[in-house]
Amino acid sequence: MSGFVASAIEYMMDAGQRSVLFLDVLRRRGDQYREHAAQAAPHVLQYAAELIIDGRELDEPVNYVLVRIIPPKDIEIDSDRRPFIVVDPRAGHGPGIGGFKADSEIGVAMKAGHPCYFIGFLPQPMPAQTIEKIARAEALFIEKVISLHPKADGKPCVIGNCQAGWAVVILASLRPELFGPVIIAGAPLAYWAGVHGKYPMRYLGGLLGGSWLTALTSDLGAGKFDGAWLVQNFESQNPSNTLWTKQYNVYSKVDTEAERYLDFERWWGGHVNLNAEEIQFIVDELFVGNNLAAGRIRMSDGQAVDLRNIRSPIVVFCSKGDNITPPQQALDWILDLYADVDEIRAYGQTIVYTIHESVGHLGIFVSGGIAKKEHAEFSSNIDLIDILPPGLYEAVFEAKDADTTNADLAVGQWVMRCEARTLDDIRAMGGNSFEDERRFATAKRVSEINLAAYRRFMQPWIKGAVTPQVAELMRNLHPLRLQYEAFGSHNPFMSAIKAVAEQTKEDRKQVSTDNPFVAFQEQVSKQIVHALDIWRDSQEALSEATFLAVYGSPALQAAVGIDLQSVPSRRQEMSAAHREMLNRRIVELKSKIGEGGLREAAIRSLLYVGSARGMVDERSLEAMRNVRRSNAGARLTLTEFKMLVREQFFMLLLDQEGALTAIPKLLPDDASMRQATFLTIGEVLSASAAVSGEAAKRLKRVAELFGVNADEVSDKVSNLARFDQAKAS
């Protein structure tokens, strides 16, 4: 009994001290919130930055800025490498998340030697600011970055996180000439997509009756939409974390977790505003309307937003653990745009995706582990992605170990390869039925009707009643803001906590880890989380059932003009102009099959053999770089090399046999040059794995086309142990 009493006393002492220290953390959070909000340009970037362009000074002013990230002293930047531009998501919270930690998107790009720039925003929008004006400003920003690096080995790689993702692809479709590879992380592009039993956030617009509430909220803000409402929507998706886990984690580990918690809360609590026109565009055109992939968004000059206009590779990073932007919403736009992989190639498009198994929405661009793996690999291998032949690929990462072939050719602790995929791989993840599509189309139509009714009958009264002063008062009384303000030092009770906390730190006595009351505390916490998760699941199930029942009603669908017998499809057919251009390009490429020299023959041969593997590995690209470095002759720029690869790839696609039989015509008479080139082809192919199976058979044919003795050359090629077996077969 004495041991039990001692454990109880020890635990009570520790719990009391932790309670005081936890309250002090909340006090510091409240003070930090006020200090952060008082700054003219609040952000959470860990890096020093130099202002390049202030969007408020443009002819069409916006509250966005372009800054150059100043690298730390221990990082060397090559100004001739392609720049990276991280575009911050403006989804209610503060700016700076792409450089929130040393291991961040910005951090790993700089470690790879790339100059880095950041497009962020200020808390208040400029008058008359719209999404289109922001896009035009960001185009000016990218043009400026390009001008600052005239010798760069490629156009800027642009990273769009979350809500910045759709903004980036819209701009890339309007101004494709400005972009190198585009990386969109956790970004929704197909807003209706999902599967039953998961991801209920896609039902929210329909359950609220559409976007009229967005207009009402903006009117109550005197023309501004309070971003705190967006943050509250995010938090409502995971009540166990919002109401318990986030705070409990700090309370239970208050001696070690306080600083991490405060760093995150500085960003999460930095709520910003949007103009009414901006948020209405986002809700009507994207989340409720789902018009982006369908090509139904038009700019003020009449130009349509067609994502098929994007000529740069698009890299999509999503996660099965993301309930805000699940894989279907991140990837199903591909199904809306293309009939098959051949159509992707017909548009000259390269799409690479990777799906994490478990990380949550914020972890995609906040987690240091994700930055050190996926983002680091994308940054280090961005040139590989840029020169991939058109098509659909999945990026796969494997940890390096003692058995990894040519491990020195792979940067970091992982090996990245891009494996060819088809649209069936995306369909296999699940998606909407035709009935679901009709339901969402019905919700869209109801939203349009409700919004029109609100604007006609209620909006004039609301606008007339709400003054800027009333709007500001309502913003200050938002529950999310109050939770910060209530615990600040200006609260007399909390100011007293500071002195008590300082004394507590001096007298701190932590409980032993084997104390039975600690185990009981953890068990209680798990039960609370479990109960909140059950409540969330029941609410989500109810939300889904309500949406499916209401908007699946044949009477409602007929009333709003939805054809009950239609087979919904948003896929855009290829335009006559593009098909004509494509036919001209096919004729041109076929006519050039017999043109070129040793370089064209080598690339054509590499593509022919490599395509049998159905994947491209980063080690092969590094092997090619090594050959390029040792070659004293004329070198192609990355852009020229990319064009060469694409031309040879399409020649093989259009007429493989004709392209192969033309190779001897492209080769020099010098047998030693042909043999040396064939040896290089073998070295590049074997950099990632031994050449075997169908690839080895194809390499044998290339040897015959080059007129070299395959037996002699194969002995010189590293890792071609299985080449002889293929020849025998």
Protein Blocks (a to p, Z undefined) as FASTA:
>chain_A
ZZmmmmmmmmmmmmmmmmmmmmmmmmmmmmmmmmmmmpmbgcfbfbdcddfbdfklmmbd
cfbdcddddddfkbccdfkbccdddddddehiachklmmpmbdfklmmmmnopacddddd
dfbdcehiafklmmmmmmmmmmmmmmmmmmbgbdcddddehjlmmmmmmmmmmmmmlpcc
dddehiafblkgccehiakllmmmmmnopaklmmmmmmmnnopacfklmmmmmmmmmmml
mmmmmmmmmmmmmmmmmmmmmmmmmmmmmccdddfklmmmmmmmmmmnopmmnopaccfk
opacdfklpmbdcdddddfklmklgfklmmmmmmmmpmblklmmmnopacdddddfkbcf
klmmmmmklmmmmmmmmmmmmmmmmmpccdddddddddddfklghkllpgcjbdcddddd
dfklmmmnopadfklmmmmmmmmmmmmmmmmmmmmmmmmmmmmmpcfklmmmmmmmpmkl
mmmmmmmmklmklmmmmmmmmmmmmmgccddfklmklmmmmmmmmmmmmmmmmmmmmmmm
mmmmmmmmmmmpmklmmmnopafkbccdfbdcddfklmmmmmmmmmmmmmmmmgccfklm
mmmmmmmmmmmnopacfklmmmmmmmmmmpmbdcddfklmmmmmmmmmmmmmmmmmlmmm
mmmmmpcfblklmmmmmmmmmmmmmmmoccehjllmmmmmmmmmnopafklmmmmpghil
mmmmmmmZZ
